[in-house]
Amino acid sequence: MSAISASRNPLSILKSHLHAACAATALLLGAGSVAQAADLNALIWCDHSDPALLQPFEEANNVKVNVKEFEGTGAGLAIVEQSQPGDWDVMVIDSIDIPRGVEKGLFEPLPDDKLPLADMFPQVKMDGSTVVGGKRYGITEKFGYNTIGYNKTKVDPADMQSMAALTGDKYKGKVAIYDYYLPVIGMAALAIGKKTADLTEADLPALKEELLKMKANAKLVGEVTASQTALATGEVDILVGGGEWVTAGLAKENPALDFSIPKEGAVLWSQSLAMFKDSKNKDMALKFIQYVMSPEGQARLATSSCYWGMPANNKAALTDDQKKILRFDEQPGFLARAQAYPAPNADLDKKMQDMWTEMLQAK
């Protein structure tokens, strides 16, 4: 969800509460300085700090997993730069950002023959990012969509099959927008018939016009917790940029929340695991990656207390109810309509951020 990045997510009754719980768990797991080499030291997103994911691996391998949580690739790479070589063994990273780590000389190639590549959804292998120079440096573990989240008792679900509903008058004042520029700009691109991978500076005026139309309908533009809370409490009925990562974790408490992949498509987020080249515990690091990618590990990661998401391994040991909440059987159709996060160069990225700021400030 840049990856998501995204990054790229939900909650006990609200993700804000669960995120706090996950952060507390991470603090306990990673308390003190980076541990001795026998331990496994992992830079992770909050979904990996769930004891339900970590404890089975620790017990099976008689190892302690020390985790440090971060949000966004930039923040994670900053932690690495401030650390000593060998301090960290594995890292969760947006799939599209794997080449950044490779360019910095951080990651170790992974052995294809020891990973369940044949069991993965083909569309999320992301070989264009996870394979660099013919070598695999990351493996996608979890994915989802920045799309339309909504309350199906308050809106007509048929309307949510088109992004036109986001800018029409019918739901004016009942919309929240997730305050992260790349996925929502990606959604705006899809709404006007542009491919996210082909965006150029020439597209900015049309993108800005579409964003301003969305903003005119919105009651609020908020970061993860604020936008999710608005949807969960009924302050708004639609969340632009939402998806299963917002609604799935709340499904038991609020089964009215759902998401759609409209006819125009959705923006795909995906997160990967990578191993550090300077790891002092490479055998255990590979075991951890294999565990997370196993059917059991994938099910635990997909339903983490911090946020749910689709497992990359289609053999994930999910229950029928969990599959239903994640819309597991609909994934081939969803993936066929999804497009990757926009990946602008530095100059276009700055212009996109400036455009986003102008949208936020518009009355």
C-alpha positions as CSV (number, residue, x, y, z in Angstrom):
1,M,0.0,0.0,0.0
2,S,3.2,2.0,-0.5
3,A,2.3,-0.4,-0.1
4,I,1.6,-0.4,0.3
5,S,4.2,3.1,1.6
6,A,1.4,1.8,1.8
7,S,1.9,0.4,2.2
8,R,-0.1,1.1,2.3
9,N,-4.2,0.0,6.9
10,P,-7.2,-1.7,10.2
11,L,-8.2,-2.4,14.0
12,S,-10.1,-4.1,16.8
13,I,-13.0,-1.9,16.3
14,L,-10.9,0.8,14.7
15,K,-7.4,0.5,13.3
16,S,-6.2,3.3,15.5
17,H,-6.7,1.1,18.6
18,L,-5.2,-2.0,17.0
19,H,-2.3,-0.1,15.6
20,A,-1.6,1.2,19.1
21,A,-1.7,-2.4,20.3
22,C,0.6,-3.6,17.6
23,A,3.0,-0.8,18.3
24,A,3.0,-1.8,22.0
25,T,3.7,-5.4,21.0
26,A,6.5,-4.4,18.7
27,L,8.0,-2.3,21.5
28,L,8.0,-5.3,23.8
29,L,9.4,-7.7,21.2
30,G,12.1,-5.3,20.2
31,A,12.9,-3.8,23.6
32,G,16.4,-2.8,24.2
33,S,19.2,-2.6,21.6
34,V,19.4,-4.9,18.6
35,A,19.8,-8.4,20.0
36,Q,22.6,-10.9,19.6
37,A,23.1,-12.6,16.2
38,A,21.3,-15.8,17.3
39,D,18.1,-13.8,17.3
40,L,16.3,-12.6,14.2
41,N,16.0,-8.9,13.8
42,A,13.3,-7.6,11.5
43,L,12.3,-4.2,10.2
44,I,8.5,-4.6,9.7
45,W,5.1,-3.1,9.1
46,C,2.6,-3.3,12.0
47,D,1.0,-6.5,10.6
48,H,4.1,-8.5,11.4
49,S,4.2,-7.6,15.1
50,D,1.1,-9.7,15.9
51,P,2.1,-12.5,18.3
52,A,-0.3,-14.8,16.4
53,L,2.2,-14.6,13.5
54,L,5.5,-14.5,15.4
55,Q,5.0,-17.0,18.2
56,P,4.6,-20.2,16.1
57,F,7.8,-19.4,14.3
58,E,9.7,-18.6,17.4
59,E,8.6,-21.8,19.2
60,A,9.3,-24.0,16.2
61,N,12.8,-22.6,15.7
62,N,13.8,-21.8,19.3
63,V,14.5,-18.2,18.2
64,K,13.5,-14.7,19.3
65,V,12.2,-12.4,16.7
66,N,13.0,-8.8,17.5
67,V,10.9,-6.3,15.5
68,K,11.1,-2.6,14.8
69,E,8.0,-1.1,13.2
70,F,8.1,1.7,10.6
71,E,5.8,3.2,8.0
72,G,7.0,4.0,4.5
73,T,10.0,2.9,2.6
74,G,11.9,6.2,3.2
75,A,11.5,5.7,7.0
76,G,12.7,2.1,6.8
77,L,15.8,2.9,4.7
78,A,16.6,5.8,7.1
79,I,16.7,3.2,10.0
80,V,19.0,1.0,8.0
81,E,21.3,3.9,7.2
82,Q,21.5,4.7,11.0
83,S,22.3,1.1,11.8
84,Q,25.4,-1.0,11.7
85,P,25.9,-3.6,8.9
86,G,24.4,-6.9,10.2
87,D,22.0,-5.3,12.6
88,W,19.0,-6.4,10.6
89,D,18.1,-9.7,8.9
90,V,14.8,-9.2,7.1
91,M,12.7,-6.2,6.0
92,V,9.1,-5.6,4.8
93,I,9.1,-3.2,1.9
94,D,6.7,-2.1,-0.8
95,S,7.2,-4.4,-3.7
96,I,7.8,-1.5,-6.1
97,D,10.6,-0.3,-3.9
98,I,12.8,-3.4,-4.0
99,P,15.0,-1.9,-6.7
100,R,15.8,1.0,-4.3
101,G,17.2,-1.4,-1.8
102,V,19.1,-3.3,-4.4
103,E,20.6,-0.1,-5.8
104,K,21.9,0.7,-2.3
105,G,23.5,-2.7,-2.1
106,L,21.3,-3.8,0.9
107,F,19.6,-7.0,-0.2
108,E,20.7,-10.6,-0.7
109,P,19.3,-12.6,-3.6
110,L,16.7,-15.2,-2.6
111,P,16.7,-18.8,-3.9
112,D,13.7,-19.3,-6.3
113,D,13.8,-23.0,-5.7
114,K,13.1,-22.6,-2.0
115,L,10.1,-20.3,-2.3
116,P,6.5,-21.2,-3.2
117,L,6.5,-19.1,-6.4
118,A,4.2,-21.6,-8.2
119,D,1.5,-21.1,-5.6
120,M,1.4,-17.3,-5.9
121,F,-1.2,-15.3,-7.7
122,P,0.8,-14.6,-10.9
123,Q,-0.2,-10.9,-11.0
124,V,1.4,-10.1,-7.7
125,K,4.8,-11.8,-8.2
126,M,5.8,-8.3,-9.4
127,D,8.9,-9.7,-11.1
128,G,9.4,-6.3,-12.7
129,S,10.3,-5.0,-9.2
130,T,11.3,-8.0,-7.2
131,V,13.7,-9.4,-9.7
132,V,16.7,-7.2,-10.6
133,G,19.4,-8.2,-13.0
134,G,18.0,-11.7,-13.2
135,K,18.1,-12.3,-9.4
136,R,15.1,-12.3,-7.0
137,Y,15.6,-9.8,-4.2
138,G,12.1,-9.8,-2.7
139,I,8.9,-11.9,-2.6
140,T,5.5,-10.5,-2.4
141,E,3.7,-11.6,0.7
142,K,0.5,-9.6,0.9
143,F,-1.5,-7.3,-1.3
144,G,-4.7,-5.4,-1.7
145,Y,-6.4,-2.4,-3.3
146,N,-6.8,1.3,-2.9
147,T,-10.3,1.6,-4.2
148,I,-13.8,2.4,-2.9
149,G,-14.7,1.4,0.6
150,Y,-18.4,2.0,1.6
151,N,-21.3,1.2,3.9
152,K,-23.7,-1.0,1.8
153,T,-26.6,-0.1,4.0
154,K,-26.2,3.6,3.2
155,V,-25.3,3.6,-0.5
156,D,-26.5,1.7,-3.5
157,P,-23.8,-1.0,-4.0
158,A,-24.5,-0.8,-7.8
159,D,-23.3,2.8,-7.7
160,M,-20.0,1.7,-6.3
161,Q,-19.2,-0.2,-9.5
162,S,-18.2,3.1,-11.2
163,M,-16.0,5.9,-10.0
164,A,-18.5,8.4,-11.5
165,A,-20.3,8.0,-8.1
166,L,-17.4,9.7,-6.4
167,T,-17.9,13.0,-8.3
168,G,-21.7,13.0,-8.8
169,D,-24.2,14.9,-6.6
170,K,-25.9,11.8,-5.1
171,Y,-23.3,11.3,-2.3
172,K,-22.1,14.8,-1.9
173,G,-20.9,15.4,1.7
174,K,-20.9,11.7,2.4
175,V,-17.4,11.0,1.1
176,A,-14.0,10.8,2.8
177,I,-10.7,10.8,0.9
178,Y,-7.6,8.9,2.1
179,D,-4.9,11.5,2.4
180,Y,-2.1,9.8,0.5
181,Y,-1.4,11.3,-2.9
182,L,-0.1,8.4,-5.0
183,P,-3.0,5.9,-4.7
184,V,-5.7,8.5,-5.0
185,I,-3.9,10.2,-8.0
186,G,-3.8,6.6,-9.4
187,M,-7.6,6.3,-8.9
188,A,-8.1,9.7,-10.5
189,A,-6.1,8.5,-13.5
190,L,-8.2,5.4,-13.8
191,A,-11.4,7.6,-13.6
192,I,-10.3,9.6,-16.7
193,G,-9.1,6.5,-18.6
194,K,-5.4,6.9,-18.1
195,K,-3.0,4.0,-17.2
196,T,-1.1,4.6,-13.9
197,A,2.1,3.4,-15.4
198,D,2.0,6.0,-18.3
199,L,1.3,9.2,-16.4
200,T,3.3,12.2,-17.5
201,E,3.4,15.9,-16.6
202,A,1.0,16.5,-19.5
203,D,-1.7,14.5,-17.5
204,L,-1.5,16.8,-14.4
205,P,-4.2,19.3,-15.4
206,A,-6.8,16.6,-16.1
207,L,-5.8,14.7,-12.9
208,K,-6.1,17.9,-10.9
209,E,-9.6,18.6,-12.3
210,E,-10.7,15.1,-11.3
211,L,-9.2,15.4,-7.8
212,L,-10.9,18.8,-7.3
213,K,-14.3,17.2,-8.3
214,M,-13.7,14.5,-5.7
215,K,-12.7,17.1,-3.1
216,A,-15.8,19.1,-3.8
217,N,-17.9,16.0,-2.8
218,A,-15.8,15.2,0.3
219,K,-16.6,15.9,3.9
220,L,-13.0,15.3,4.9
221,V,-9.6,14.3,3.6
222,G,-7.8,12.4,6.3
223,E,-4.9,10.1,7.1
224,V,-5.5,6.4,7.7
225,T,-7.1,6.6,11.2
226,A,-9.3,9.6,10.6
227,S,-10.7,8.4,7.2
228,Q,-11.3,4.9,8.6
229,T,-13.0,6.2,11.7
230,A,-15.3,8.4,9.6
231,L,-16.4,5.4,7.6
232,A,-16.7,3.1,10.6
233,T,-18.8,5.5,12.7
234,G,-21.1,6.6,9.9
235,E,-19.7,10.2,9.6
236,V,-19.3,9.3,5.9
237,D,-20.6,6.5,3.8
238,I,-17.8,6.2,1.2
239,L,-14.0,6.2,1.5
240,V,-12.0,7.0,-1.6
241,G,-8.8,5.0,-1.4
242,G,-10.3,2.4,1.0
243,G,-10.3,-1.3,0.3
244,E,-10.2,-4.7,2.1
245,W,-7.4,-3.3,4.4
246,V,-10.1,-0.9,5.8
247,T,-13.2,-3.1,5.8
248,A,-12.1,-6.7,6.3
249,G,-10.8,-6.2,9.9
250,L,-14.1,-4.5,10.8
251,A,-16.3,-7.0,9.1
252,K,-17.4,-8.9,12.3
253,E,-18.2,-5.7,14.2
254,N,-19.7,-3.9,11.2
255,P,-20.7,-6.3,8.4
256,A,-22.2,-3.4,6.5
257,L,-18.7,-2.2,5.4
258,D,-17.6,-3.5,2.1
259,F,-15.4,-2.5,-0.9
260,S,-15.7,-2.6,-4.7
261,I,-13.4,-2.8,-7.6
262,P,-15.2,-0.5,-10.0
263,K,-15.3,-1.0,-13.8
264,E,-12.5,1.5,-14.2
265,G,-10.2,-0.5,-12.0
266,A,-8.3,0.0,-8.7
267,V,-4.8,0.7,-7.6
268,L,-2.9,-2.4,-6.4
269,W,-0.7,-2.2,-3.4
270,S,1.7,-5.0,-2.4
271,Q,4.3,-5.6,0.2
272,S,7.4,-7.9,0.0
273,L,9.9,-9.5,2.2
274,A,13.6,-9.1,1.6
275,M,16.8,-10.4,3.3
276,F,19.7,-8.2,4.1
277,K,23.0,-8.9,2.4
278,D,24.8,-8.3,5.7
279,S,22.6,-10.5,7.8
280,K,24.4,-12.5,10.4
281,N,21.7,-15.1,10.5
282,K,20.8,-15.8,6.8
283,D,19.7,-19.4,7.3
284,M,17.1,-18.2,9.9
285,A,16.1,-15.2,7.8
286,L,15.3,-17.5,4.9
287,K,13.4,-19.8,7.3
288,F,11.3,-16.8,8.4
289,I,10.6,-15.8,4.8
290,Q,9.6,-19.4,4.0
291,Y,7.4,-19.5,7.1
292,V,5.6,-16.3,6.3
293,M,5.0,-17.6,2.7
294,S,3.7,-21.0,3.9
295,P,0.0,-21.6,3.9
296,E,-0.2,-21.2,7.7
297,G,2.0,-18.1,7.8
298,Q,0.1,-16.5,5.0
299,A,-3.2,-17.0,6.8
300,R,-1.9,-15.4,10.0
301,L,-0.4,-12.5,8.1
302,A,-3.5,-12.0,6.0
303,T,-5.7,-11.7,9.1
304,S,-3.2,-9.8,11.3
305,S,-4.8,-7.7,14.1
306,C,-3.2,-4.5,12.6
307,Y,-4.8,-4.9,9.2
308,W,-6.1,-7.6,6.9
309,G,-5.0,-8.1,3.3
310,M,-4.9,-10.7,0.6
311,P,-2.2,-13.4,1.0
312,A,0.1,-13.7,-2.1
313,N,0.1,-17.5,-1.8
314,N,-3.2,-18.8,-3.1
315,K,-2.8,-21.9,-0.9
316,A,-3.1,-19.8,2.3
317,A,-4.9,-21.7,5.1
318,L,-7.8,-19.3,5.5
319,T,-11.2,-20.4,6.8
320,D,-14.2,-20.1,4.5
321,D,-15.4,-17.1,6.5
322,Q,-12.0,-15.3,6.2
323,K,-12.0,-16.0,2.4
324,K,-15.5,-14.6,2.1
325,I,-14.5,-11.4,3.9
326,L,-11.4,-10.9,1.7
327,R,-13.5,-11.8,-1.4
328,F,-10.8,-14.5,-2.1
329,D,-12.7,-16.2,-5.0
330,E,-13.1,-12.8,-6.8
331,Q,-9.4,-12.0,-6.9
332,P,-8.7,-13.1,-10.5
333,G,-11.3,-10.6,-11.8
334,F,-10.1,-7.9,-9.3
335,L,-6.5,-8.4,-10.3
336,A,-7.3,-8.2,-14.0
337,R,-8.7,-4.7,-13.5
338,A,-6.1,-3.5,-11.1
339,Q,-3.1,-1.3,-12.0
340,A,0.1,-0.6,-10.0
341,Y,0.8,2.4,-7.9
342,P,2.0,5.4,-10.0
343,A,5.9,5.3,-10.0
344,P,6.9,8.9,-11.0
345,N,10.5,10.0,-11.3
346,A,11.6,12.6,-8.7
347,D,10.6,15.6,-10.8
348,L,7.1,14.3,-11.6
349,D,6.7,13.1,-8.0
350,K,7.3,16.6,-6.7
351,K,4.8,18.0,-9.1
352,M,2.3,15.4,-8.0
353,Q,2.8,16.3,-4.4
354,D,2.4,20.0,-5.2
355,M,-0.9,19.2,-7.1
356,W,-2.1,17.2,-4.1
357,T,-1.4,20.1,-1.7
358,E,-3.3,22.4,-4.0
359,M,-6.2,20.0,-3.9
360,L,-6.1,19.9,-0.1
361,Q,-6.1,23.7,0.1
362,A,-9.0,24.1,-2.4
363,K,-12.2,25.4,-0.8
